[in-house]
Amino acid sequence: MDGVEQTNESWRILIVEDDERLAELTREYLESNGLTVSLETHGGPAVERIRNEQPDLVVLDLMLPGEDGLSICRRVRPFYSGPIIMLTARTDDLDQVLGLEMGADDYIGKPVKPRVLLARIRAMLRRVSETAQGAGDEAGGEEPVRLQFNDLVVDRSMREAWLNDDSIDLTSAEFDLLWLLASNAGRVLSREEIFTALRGIEYDGQDRSIDVRVSRIRPKIGDDPIHPRRIKTVRSKGYLFVKEA
């Protein structure tokens, strides 16, 4: 736990939420648990704030005055690769899928309990931190930091991937999923395994975030979305990253 608290000191969170009272209460709770939190209550300035501040993580409400969360998420992705957690008061599955397709890394239904939000934030930032720390331990030889599959290269230390030497535009969550699949190439990973590894919570059997991310990753790594050869869906089991696609 001590290590976690030390890591938290450098984590900067931007909350974009128009409910000022809720935003302030959330900030107080997160700051009491070691995070540095900034607030934005209007959708209009949010894009430039994310561009200029480059926070470690953004908590983004779906419904905002000035500009909605989906639009903000889509607009910031070309220059912001950090995690985005989207908050939505709607229960419509379509909104959740749209959020993921616009580049969100996770979503939480409102009202959200502060401790649940804190747990999601910590889990997401811990994965990013552990990836970087693991890359720094390359000399130990325990895990590779760069994987190559013909024209596809995935580098854990840089958190980047290339196809035919061209950089692939991946969100933080998409990179985490690609690395997880690629580092387990040749082995079928169930949705339960993927969900637990990436989000730190149990899979409820209905969440579609993994499927949406796989569908977004496939064309980016040169895979055929209709007849994939690199990331295959194994019916009733999960996903398989093929070594020799």
Residue pairs with C-beta under 8 A, 6 or more apart in sequence:
4 122
4 126
5 34
7 125
7 126
7 129
8 33
8 34
8 35
8 122
9 34
10 56
11 34
11 35
11 36
11 56
11 57
11 121
11 125
12 35
12 36
12 37
12 38
12 53
12 55
12 56
12 57
13 30
13 35
13 36
13 37
13 38
13 55
13 56
13 57
13 58
13 59
13 121
14 37
14 38
14 39
14 40
14 49
14 50
14 53
14 55
14 57
14 58
14 59
15 23
15 26
15 27
15 37
15 38
15 39
15 40
15 58
15 59
16 40
16 41
16 43
16 46
16 58
16 59
16 60
16 61
16 64
16 69
16 72
17 23
17 26
17 39
17 40
17 41
17 59
17 61
17 64
17 87
18 41
18 42
18 43
18 61
18 63
18 64
18 65
19 61
20 39
20 41
23 39
23 41
24 39
25 114
26 37
26 59
26 114
26 117
27 37
27 39
29 114
29 115
29 118
30 37
30 114
30 117
30 118
30 121
31 37
33 118
35 118
35 121
38 49
38 53
38 55
40 46
40 49
42 64
42 65
42 66
43 64
43 65
43 66
43 67
43 68
43 69
43 71
43 72
44 65
44 66
44 67
45 66
46 60
46 64
46 67
46 72
47 67
47 72
47 75
47 76
50 58
50 72
50 76
50 80
51 76
51 79
51 80
54 80
54 82
55 82
56 82
56 83
56 125
56 128
57 82
57 83
57 84
57 85
57 121
57 124
57 125
58 76
58 80
58 82
58 83
58 84
58 85
59 85
59 87
59 117
59 121
60 69
60 72
60 73
60 84
60 85
60 86
60 87
60 104
61 69
61 86
61 87
61 88
61 110
62 68
62 69
62 70
62 86
62 87
62 88
62 89
62 90
62 95
62 99
63 69
63 88
63 89
64 72
69 86
69 87
69 88
69 99
70 98
70 99
70 102
71 102
73 84
73 86
73 99
73 102
73 103
73 104
74 102
74 103
76 84
76 103
77 102
77 103
77 169
77 171
78 169
81 159
81 170
81 171
81 172
82 128
82 172
83 105
83 106
83 124
83 125
83 128
83 171
83 172
83 173
84 103
84 104
84 105
84 106
84 171
85 104
85 105
85 106
85 107
85 108
85 117
85 120
85 121
85 124
86 99
86 104
86 106
86 107
86 108
87 107
87 108
87 109
87 110
87 112
88 95
88 96
88 99
88 107
88 108
88 109
88 110
89 109
89 110
89 111
91 109
93 208
96 107
96 208
96 209
97 208
97 212
99 107
100 107
100 208
100 209
100 212
100 213
100 216
101 212
101 216
103 171
105 124
105 171
105 172
105 173
106 120
106 124
106 173
106 199
106 209
107 209
108 116
108 117
108 120
119 200
120 199
123 199
123 200
123 201
124 172
124 173
124 199
127 176
127 198
128 159
128 172
128 176
131 156
131 159
131 176
131 179
132 157
132 159
134 143
134 145
134 156
135 145
135 156
135 157
135 158
136 157
137 143
138 144
138 145
138 157
143 156
143 183
144 156
144 183
145 155
145 156
145 157
146 153
146 154
146 155
146 156
146 157
147 153
147 154
147 156
147 179
147 182
147 183
147 185
148 154
149 182
149 185
149 230
149 243
149 244
149 245
150 244
150 245
151 163
151 164
151 222
152 161
152 162
152 163
152 221
152 222
152 230
153 161
153 162
153 163
154 161
154 178
154 179
154 182
155 161
155 162
156 179
159 172
159 175
160 167
160 168
160 170
160 175
161 167
161 168
161 170
161 175
161 178
161 221
162 168
163 220
163 221
163 222
164 222
168 220
168 221
169 220
170 178
170 217
170 220
173 198
173 213
174 213
174 216
174 217
174 220
176 198
177 194
177 198
177 210
177 213
177 214
177 217
178 217
178 221
180 189
180 194
180 197
180 198
181 189
181 194
181 231
181 239
181 241
182 241
184 241
185 241
185 242
185 243
186 240
186 241
186 242
186 243
187 240
188 234
188 237
188 238
188 239
188 240
189 238
189 239
189 240
190 237
190 238
191 203
191 210
191 238
191 239
192 202
192 203
193 238
194 210
194 238
194 239
195 201
195 202
195 203
195 207
195 210
196 202
196 203
198 210
210 239
214 231
214 233
214 239
215 225
217 223
217 231
218 224
218 225
218 228
218 230
218 231
219 225
221 230
221 231
222 230
223 229
223 230
223 231
223 245
229 242
229 245
230 241
230 242
230 245
231 239
231 240
231 241
231 242
232 239
232 240
232 241
232 242
233 239
234 240
